[in-house]
Amino acid sequence: MKFCALIILTLVLQTPGAHANPYVDEMQNYCEKKSPAVPATELSGLLEKLQNDYANQEARVKDPTGFVAALDNVIAHSDFAGIPQCRDKIRQAGYTFAMEFQNPADGDQSMAIETIEKKTTMYFNLTKSVQRVLFVYLHEMTHVCQVLESDSQSTVGDTARFSIFGEIEAFLHMNLAYRYFLPMSPRLCQAEGTGSDSKEFPL
């Protein structure tokens, strides 16, 4: 039932050109109208500091662990606080978790999660703007939350099906995060600090 609900919600979120789309339509309109931010809160302040401190690639490359810590701090004060905690959950189950920072000289690579023999690695991109990374990070951390259940699948078919549903859940979290964070910082509509991420509403 959980996965059926995720499928239905994802189809609603990603219907091309659907004006009845309650999430993407709302976010697109918010960005196009240059809507003002909601009244400042502790979370919106942390979000602005994150975007200011790591606005360019040089700052992200100079302090990648600080960048991740700042992302975690923003998320910890949000409705998505439980997602990064999955790192501790898999460690408690006997897995290791490591962060490998991709070399910007190799170009704009995709962030990804890989688990081999109870060793989970997140390949973290430092070229993407803060505005993109916040949401892609939540997407990939959702996959960390899925590691234990993914490894428990007993057949190749079950693993393949779980992989598909896992992507649906990760994209759902990313879409919901956009809707949640955008009113706190209209800057999230515009990816800053890179050439490849320059277009508005970088979903």
KELOGU-800685 format. One record per residue: residue in three letters; x, y, z of N, C-alpha, C in turn. Coordinates in Angstrom, 2 decimals. Layout:
N
R  code     n_c1     n_c2     n_c3    ca_c1    ca_c2    ca_c3     c_c1     c_c2     c_c3
R   ALA        X        Y        Z        X        Y        Z        X        Y        Z
...
This chain:
203
R  code     n_c1     n_c2     n_c3    ca_c1    ca_c2    ca_c3     c_c1     c_c2     c_c3
R   MET     0.83    -1.21     0.00     0.00     0.00     0.00     0.86     1.26     0.00
R   LYS     1.97     1.21     0.75     2.86     2.37     0.79     3.38     2.70    -0.59
R   PHE     3.85     1.67    -1.32     4.41     1.91    -2.62     3.35     2.34    -3.62
R   CYS     2.13     1.80    -3.51     1.04     2.23    -4.39     0.75     3.71    -4.22
R   ALA     0.75     4.13    -2.98     0.51     5.56    -2.70     1.63     6.41    -3.29
R   LEU     2.88     5.93    -3.20     4.01     6.67    -3.75     3.89     6.80    -5.26
R   ILE     3.46     5.72    -5.91     3.32     5.75    -7.36     2.28     6.80    -7.77
R   ILE     1.14     6.78    -7.11     0.07     7.73    -7.43     0.54     9.16    -7.23
R   LEU     1.20     9.42    -6.09     1.68    10.76    -5.80     2.72    11.22    -6.80
R   THR     3.61    10.33    -7.21     4.65    10.70    -8.16     4.05    11.01    -9.52
R   LEU     3.07    10.26    -9.96     2.41    10.55   -11.22     1.75    11.92   -11.19
R   VAL     1.17    12.26   -10.06     0.56    13.58    -9.92     1.62    14.66    -9.97
R   LEU     2.77    14.41    -9.29     3.83    15.42    -9.23     4.45    15.68   -10.59
R   GLN     4.56    14.67   -11.44     5.35    14.80   -12.63     4.53    14.82   -13.92
R   THR     3.23    15.03   -13.84     2.42    15.10   -15.05     2.80    16.34   -15.85
R   PRO     3.32    16.20   -17.10     3.77    17.36   -17.87     2.65    18.34   -18.15
R   GLY     2.89    19.60   -17.81     1.96    20.66   -18.17     0.63    20.59   -17.47
R   ALA     0.51    19.83   -16.42    -0.78    19.69   -15.75    -1.02    20.85   -14.81
R   HIS    -2.00    21.70   -15.13    -2.25    22.87   -14.30    -2.85    22.49   -12.96
R   ALA    -3.38    21.27   -12.85    -3.96    20.84   -11.59    -2.91    20.25   -10.65
R   ASN    -1.65    20.23   -11.10    -0.57    19.67   -10.30    -0.42    20.48    -9.02
R   PRO    -0.67    19.91    -7.84    -0.67    20.69    -6.61     0.71    21.05    -6.10
R   TYR     1.75    20.38    -6.55     3.10    20.64    -6.04     3.96    21.41    -7.04
R   VAL     4.22    20.80    -8.19     5.10    21.43    -9.17     4.51    22.74    -9.67
R   ASP     3.21    22.76    -9.93     2.56    23.99   -10.39     2.72    25.10    -9.36
R   GLU     2.53    24.75    -8.09     2.64    25.74    -7.03     4.07    26.29    -6.95
R   MET     5.05    25.41    -7.06     6.44    25.84    -6.96     6.85    26.69    -8.16
R   GLN     6.43    26.27    -9.36     6.75    27.02   -10.57     6.15    28.42   -10.50
R   ASN     4.89    28.51   -10.09     4.24    29.81    -9.97     4.93    30.68    -8.94
R   TYR     5.34    30.07    -7.85     6.02    30.82    -6.79     7.28    31.47    -7.34
R   CYS     8.05    30.72    -8.10     9.30    31.24    -8.64     9.06    32.29    -9.73
R   GLU     8.10    32.03   -10.61     7.82    32.96   -11.70     7.32    34.31   -11.20
R   LYS     6.57    34.29   -10.11     6.01    35.53    -9.57     6.99    36.26    -8.65
R   LYS     8.18    35.65    -8.44     9.18    36.24    -7.54     8.56    36.54    -6.18
R   SER     7.82    35.59    -5.68     7.11    35.77    -4.42     8.09    36.04    -3.27
R   PRO     7.71    36.90    -2.35     8.59    37.19    -1.20     8.64    36.01    -0.24
R   ALA     9.68    35.98     0.55     9.82    34.92     1.55     8.83    35.14     2.68
R   VAL     8.51    34.08     3.37     7.66    34.18     4.56     8.47    34.84     5.66
R   PRO     7.83    35.28     6.76     8.58    35.89     7.86     9.74    35.01     8.33
R   ALA    10.83    35.66     8.68    12.06    34.94     9.04    11.86    34.04    10.25
R   THR    12.50    32.90    10.19    12.50    31.94    11.29    13.94    31.47    11.49
R   GLU    14.15    30.66    12.52    15.49    30.10    12.73    15.92    29.28    11.52
R   LEU    15.00    28.50    10.98    15.32    27.66     9.83    15.65    28.50     8.60
R   SER    14.88    29.53     8.33    15.16    30.37     7.16    16.51    31.06     7.31
R   GLY    16.86    31.43     8.54    18.17    32.02     8.79    19.31    31.04     8.50
R   LEU    19.13    29.78     8.91    20.13    28.75     8.63    20.24    28.50     7.13
R   LEU    19.11    28.55     6.46    19.09    28.33     5.01    19.82    29.45     4.28
R   GLU    19.63    30.68     4.70    20.33    31.81     4.09    21.83    31.72     4.36
R   LYS    22.21    31.36     5.59    23.62    31.23     5.93    24.29    30.15     5.09
R   LEU    23.60    29.03     4.91    24.11    27.95     4.07    24.39    28.46     2.66
R   GLN    23.43    29.19     2.09    23.58    29.69     0.72    24.64    30.76     0.61
R   ASN    24.83    31.54     1.66    25.87    32.57     1.65    27.26    31.97     1.82
R   ASP    27.38    31.06     2.78    28.70    30.50     3.10    29.26    29.62     1.99
R   TYR    28.38    28.95     1.26    28.83    28.01     0.22    28.28    28.38    -1.15
R   ALA    28.25    29.68    -1.41    27.66    30.18    -2.66    28.50    29.86    -3.89
R   ASN    29.79    29.59    -3.70    30.62    29.28    -4.86    31.36    27.96    -4.67
R   GLN    31.81    27.43    -5.76    32.48    26.12    -5.75    33.75    26.15    -4.91
R   GLU    34.47    27.24    -4.96    35.72    27.34    -4.19    35.47    27.10    -2.70
R   ALA    34.41    27.67    -2.17    34.09    27.49    -0.75    33.70    26.05    -0.45
R   ARG    32.98    25.42    -1.35    32.56    24.04    -1.15    33.74    23.07    -1.20
R   VAL    34.67    23.34    -2.12    35.85    22.49    -2.26    36.80    22.68    -1.08
R   LYS    36.90    23.90    -0.59    37.80    24.21     0.53    37.35    23.53     1.81
R   ASP    36.04    23.42     2.01    35.52    22.85     3.27    34.34    21.93     2.99
R   PRO    34.58    20.79     2.35    33.46    19.90     1.99    32.74    19.31     3.20
R   THR    33.48    18.95     4.25    32.82    18.38     5.43    31.98    19.44     6.14
R   GLY    32.46    20.68     6.13    31.67    21.76     6.71    30.41    22.02     5.90
R   PHE    30.51    21.87     4.60    29.36    22.03     3.72    28.29    20.99     4.05
R   VAL    28.71    19.73     4.19    27.77    18.67     4.52    27.16    18.91     5.90
R   ALA    27.99    19.35     6.86    27.49    19.62     8.21    26.45    20.74     8.18
R   ALA    26.67    21.75     7.35    25.70    22.85     7.23    24.40    22.37     6.60
R   LEU    24.50    21.49     5.61    23.30    20.89     5.03    22.53    20.09     6.08
R   ASP    23.27    19.28     6.84    22.64    18.48     7.89    21.96    19.36     8.94
R   ASN    22.58    20.50     9.25    22.01    21.39    10.26    20.69    21.99     9.78
R   VAL    20.64    22.38     8.52    19.39    22.90     7.95    18.31    21.82     7.99
R   ILE    18.66    20.63     7.53    17.69    19.55     7.48    17.23    19.14     8.87
R   ALA    18.15    19.18     9.83    17.82    18.80    11.21    16.77    19.71    11.83
R   HIS    16.65    20.93    11.33    15.66    21.88    11.84    14.38    21.88    11.00
R   SER    14.25    20.92    10.10    13.10    20.88     9.19    12.25    19.64     9.42
R   ASP    11.21    19.51     8.62    10.34    18.33     8.70    11.01    17.07     8.15
R   PHE    12.21    17.21     7.60    12.92    16.08     7.00    14.08    15.61     7.87
R   ALA    14.05    15.98     9.14    15.17    15.71    10.04    15.49    14.22    10.16
R   GLY    14.50    13.37    10.00    14.73    11.94    10.19    15.53    11.29     9.08
R   ILE    15.60    11.91     7.90    16.25    11.26     6.76    17.75    11.08     6.96
R   PRO    18.51    12.12     7.31    19.95    11.90     7.52    20.27    10.98     8.70
R   GLN    19.33    10.81     9.60    19.56     9.92    10.74    19.68     8.46    10.32
R   CYS    19.33     8.17     9.08    19.44     6.80     8.58    20.89     6.33     8.52
R   ARG    21.84     7.26     8.48    23.25     6.86     8.53    23.54     6.10     9.81
R   ASP    23.01     6.60    10.92    23.22     5.92    12.21    22.48     4.59    12.26
R   LYS    21.32     4.53    11.63    20.53     3.30    11.65    21.26     2.17    10.93
R   ILE    21.88     2.47     9.78    22.57     1.39     9.09    23.86     1.02     9.81
R   ARG    24.48     1.99    10.47    25.67     1.67    11.26    25.33     0.74    12.42
R   GLN    24.19     1.00    13.05    23.75     0.14    14.14    23.45    -1.28    13.66
R   ALA    23.16    -1.42    12.38    22.87    -2.74    11.80    24.14    -3.42    11.27
R   GLY    25.30    -2.80    11.52    26.56    -3.42    11.12    27.13    -2.95     9.80
R   TYR    26.53    -1.93     9.22    27.05    -1.35     7.97    28.01    -0.20     8.29
R   THR    28.84     0.14     7.32    29.64     1.36     7.43    29.06     2.40     6.48
R   PHE    29.30     3.67     6.78    28.88     4.74     5.89    30.04     5.70     5.70
R   ALA    30.31     6.03     4.45    31.40     6.96     4.15    30.96     7.95     3.08
R   MET    31.55     9.13     3.12    31.28    10.16     2.13    32.51    10.32     1.26
R   GLU    32.35    10.18    -0.04    33.47    10.39    -0.97    33.16    11.61    -1.82
R   PHE    34.02    12.63    -1.71    33.78    13.88    -2.43    34.37    13.78    -3.84
R   GLN    33.53    14.02    -4.83    33.96    13.92    -6.22    34.87    15.09    -6.58
R   ASN    35.82    14.84    -7.44    36.79    15.84    -7.86    36.13    16.78    -8.88
R   PRO    36.02    18.07    -8.59    35.40    19.00    -9.55    36.10    19.01   -10.90
R   ALA    37.38    18.64   -10.92    38.11    18.62   -12.19    37.56    17.56   -13.14
R   ASP    36.82    16.60   -12.60    36.23    15.54   -13.42    34.89    15.94   -14.01
R   GLY    34.45    17.18   -13.75    33.19    17.66   -14.31    32.02    17.50   -13.36
R   ASP    30.84    17.85   -13.86    29.62    17.83   -13.06    29.06    16.40   -13.03
R   GLN    29.42    15.65   -12.01    29.01    14.25   -11.91    27.73    14.12   -11.08
R   SER    27.07    12.99   -11.26    25.85    12.72   -10.51    26.19    12.25    -9.10
R   MET    25.43    12.72    -8.13    25.55    12.20    -6.79    24.89    10.82    -6.76
R   ALA    25.45     9.92    -5.94    24.93     8.56    -5.94    25.27     7.85    -4.64
R   ILE    24.53     6.77    -4.40    24.77     5.88    -3.25    25.16     4.50    -3.78
R   GLU    26.16     3.90    -3.15    26.57     2.55    -3.52    26.78     1.73    -2.26
R   THR    26.22     0.54    -2.22    26.40    -0.36    -1.09    26.97    -1.68    -1.59
R   ILE    28.15    -2.03    -1.08    28.81    -3.28    -1.42    29.27    -3.96    -0.13
R   GLU    28.75    -5.14     0.12    29.14    -5.93     1.30    29.10    -5.09     2.58
R   LYS    27.95    -4.49     2.79    27.67    -3.71     3.99    28.53    -2.45     4.12
R   LYS    29.06    -1.99     3.01    29.80    -0.72     2.98    29.04     0.24     2.08
R   THR    28.43     1.24     2.69    27.65     2.22     1.94    28.47     3.49     1.74
R   THR    28.53     3.94     0.50    29.29     5.14     0.16    28.39     6.12    -0.57
R   MET    28.44     7.39    -0.15    27.76     8.44    -0.90    28.83     9.21    -1.69
R   TYR    28.62     9.30    -2.99    29.50    10.09    -3.85    28.89    11.49    -3.96
R   PHE    29.60    12.44    -3.39    29.04    13.78    -3.16    29.64    14.79    -4.13
R   ASN    28.75    15.53    -4.81    29.15    16.49    -5.83    29.41    17.87    -5.23
R   LEU    30.56    18.47    -5.57    30.90    19.80    -5.07    30.77    20.88    -6.13
R   THR    30.43    20.49    -7.37    30.29    21.49    -8.42    28.87    22.06    -8.49
R   LYS    27.90    21.28    -8.06    26.51    21.74    -8.12    26.27    22.86    -7.10
R   SER    25.36    23.75    -7.43    25.03    24.85    -6.53    24.37    24.34    -5.26
R   VAL    24.43    25.17    -4.21    23.76    24.84    -2.96    22.29    24.55    -3.21
R   GLN    21.68    25.35    -4.09    20.25    25.22    -4.34    19.89    23.87    -4.94
R   ARG    20.80    23.26    -5.69    20.55    21.92    -6.20    20.92    20.86    -5.17
R   VAL    22.08    21.03    -4.57    22.61    19.98    -3.69    21.68    19.70    -2.51
R   LEU    21.07    20.72    -1.95    20.17    20.51    -0.81    19.13    19.44    -1.12
R   PHE    18.56    19.50    -2.31    17.47    18.58    -2.66    18.00    17.24    -3.18
R   VAL    19.10    17.26    -3.93    19.69    16.00    -4.39    20.24    15.22    -3.20
R   TYR    20.78    15.93    -2.22    21.29    15.30    -1.00    20.16    14.57    -0.26
R   LEU    19.01    15.22    -0.14    17.85    14.57     0.48    17.42    13.35    -0.32
R   HIS    17.48    13.46    -1.64    17.14    12.34    -2.51    18.05    11.15    -2.23
R   GLU    19.36    11.40    -2.21    20.31    10.30    -2.01    20.26     9.77    -0.58
R   MET    20.02    10.64     0.39    19.90    10.17     1.76    18.66     9.28     1.94
R   THR    17.64     9.52     1.14    16.48     8.63     1.15    16.91     7.22     0.76
R   HIS    17.82     7.13    -0.20    18.34     5.81    -0.59    19.13     5.16     0.54
R   VAL    19.81     5.96     1.36    20.50     5.41     2.52    19.48     4.77     3.46
R   CYS    18.34     5.43     3.61    17.27     4.89     4.46    16.73     3.56     3.92
R   GLN    16.92     3.31     2.65    16.39     2.11     2.02    17.38     0.95     2.00
R   VAL    18.62     1.19     2.44    19.68     0.18     2.30    19.31    -1.15     2.95
R   LEU    18.84    -1.13     4.18    18.57    -2.38     4.90    17.47    -3.18     4.21
R   GLU    16.40    -2.49     3.82    15.31    -3.20     3.16    15.72    -3.68     1.77
R   SER    16.53    -2.90     1.09    17.00    -3.30    -0.23    17.83    -4.57    -0.16
R   ASP    18.72    -4.63     0.83    19.58    -5.80     0.97    18.82    -7.04     1.43
R   SER    17.62    -6.85     1.95    16.84    -7.99     2.44    16.00    -8.65     1.35
R   GLN    16.00    -8.08     0.15    15.21    -8.65    -0.94    15.81   -10.00    -1.34
R   SER    14.96   -10.99    -1.53    15.44   -12.37    -1.71    15.66   -12.80    -3.15
R   THR    15.08   -12.09    -4.12    15.24   -12.48    -5.51    15.65   -11.28    -6.36
R   VAL    16.16   -11.56    -7.55    16.55   -10.49    -8.46    15.35    -9.63    -8.82
R   GLY    14.21   -10.28    -9.03    12.99    -9.54    -9.36    12.56    -8.62    -8.24
R   ASP    12.62    -9.13    -7.01    12.25    -8.30    -5.86    13.19    -7.10    -5.73
R   THR    14.47    -7.34    -5.97    15.45    -6.25    -5.89    15.19    -5.20    -6.95
R   ALA    14.86    -5.63    -8.15    14.57    -4.69    -9.24    13.33    -3.86    -8.93
R   ARG    12.29    -4.52    -8.43    11.06    -3.80    -8.09    11.31    -2.81    -6.95
R   PHE    12.08    -3.23    -5.95    12.36    -2.34    -4.83    13.17    -1.13    -5.30
R   SER    14.07    -1.35    -6.25    14.87    -0.24    -6.78    13.98     0.81    -7.44
R   ILE    12.99     0.36    -8.20    12.07     1.29    -8.85    11.27     2.07    -7.82
R   PHE    10.71     1.36    -6.84     9.92     2.03    -5.81    10.80     2.96    -4.97
R   GLY    12.07     2.57    -4.78    12.99     3.42    -4.03    13.23     4.74    -4.72
R   GLU    13.33     4.72    -6.05    13.50     5.97    -6.79    12.26     6.84    -6.68
R   ILE    11.10     6.22    -6.72     9.84     6.97    -6.58     9.81     7.70    -5.23
R   GLU    10.16     6.97    -4.17    10.15     7.58    -2.84    11.17     8.71    -2.74
R   ALA    12.35     8.52    -3.33    13.39     9.55    -3.26    12.97    10.81    -4.00
R   PHE    12.37    10.64    -5.19    11.90    11.81    -5.94    10.73    12.49    -5.23
R   LEU     9.90    11.72    -4.57     8.80    12.30    -3.82     9.34    13.19    -2.70
R   HIS    10.31    12.69    -1.95    10.90    13.49    -0.88    11.52    14.78    -1.43
R   MET    12.16    14.68    -2.60    12.78    15.86    -3.19    11.72    16.89    -3.58
R   ASN    10.63    16.43    -4.17     9.55    17.34    -4.54     8.92    18.00    -3.31
R   LEU     8.66    17.21    -2.30     8.06    17.76    -1.08     9.00    18.75    -0.39
R   ALA    10.30    18.49    -0.48    11.27    19.40     0.12    11.28    20.74    -0.60
R   TYR    11.16    20.74    -1.92    11.05    22.00    -2.66     9.86    22.81    -2.15
R   ARG     8.73    22.15    -2.04     7.52    22.85    -1.61     7.67    23.40    -0.19
R   TYR     8.39    22.68     0.63     8.58    23.07     2.03     9.55    24.24     2.17
R   PHE    10.67    24.19     1.44    11.74    25.17     1.64    11.58    26.45     0.81
R   LEU    10.95    26.37    -0.36    10.88    27.54    -1.24    10.35    28.80    -0.57
R   PRO     9.24    28.73     0.18     8.75    29.97     0.81     9.71    30.58     1.82
R   MET    10.66    29.81     2.30    11.63    30.32     3.27    12.77    31.06     2.60
R   SER    13.00    30.79     1.32    14.10    31.44     0.61    13.85    31.41    -0.89
R   PRO    13.36    32.52    -1.46    13.16    32.57    -2.91    14.45    32.34    -3.70
R   ARG    15.60    32.47    -3.06    16.88    32.21    -3.74    16.95    30.77    -4.25
R   LEU    16.18    29.89    -3.65    16.19    28.49    -4.08    15.64    28.32    -5.50
R   CYS    14.95    29.34    -6.01    14.45    29.29    -7.38    15.58    29.42    -8.39
R   GLN    16.69    30.01    -7.98    17.78    30.29    -8.90    19.06    29.64    -8.39
R   ALA    19.55    28.64    -9.12    20.80    28.00    -8.74    21.95    28.97    -8.93
R   GLU    22.74    29.16    -7.89    23.83    30.13    -7.91    25.19    29.43    -7.90
R   GLY    26.18    30.09    -8.47    27.54    29.64    -8.27    28.08    28.66    -9.29
R   THR    27.28    28.28   -10.31    27.77    27.39   -11.35    27.18    27.80   -12.68
R   GLY    27.83    27.37   -13.75    27.31    27.65   -15.08    26.23    26.66   -15.47
R   SER    26.43    25.40   -15.10    25.51    24.36   -15.54    24.19    24.38   -14.79
R   ASP    24.17    25.04   -13.63    22.97    25.05   -12.80    22.31    26.42   -12.78
R   SER    22.42    27.17   -13.86    22.01    28.56   -13.83    20.53    28.81   -14.08
R   LYS    19.81    27.84   -14.61    18.41    28.10   -14.93    17.55    28.14   -13.68
R   GLU    16.43    28.85   -13.80    15.54    28.98   -12.65    14.84    27.67   -12.35
R   PHE    14.39    27.57   -11.11    13.63    26.43   -10.62    14.33    25.11   -10.97
R   PRO    15.50    24.87   -10.34    16.32    23.73   -10.72    15.82    22.40   -10.15
R   LEU    14.62    22.00   -10.51    14.07    20.74   -10.00    14.58    19.55   -10.80
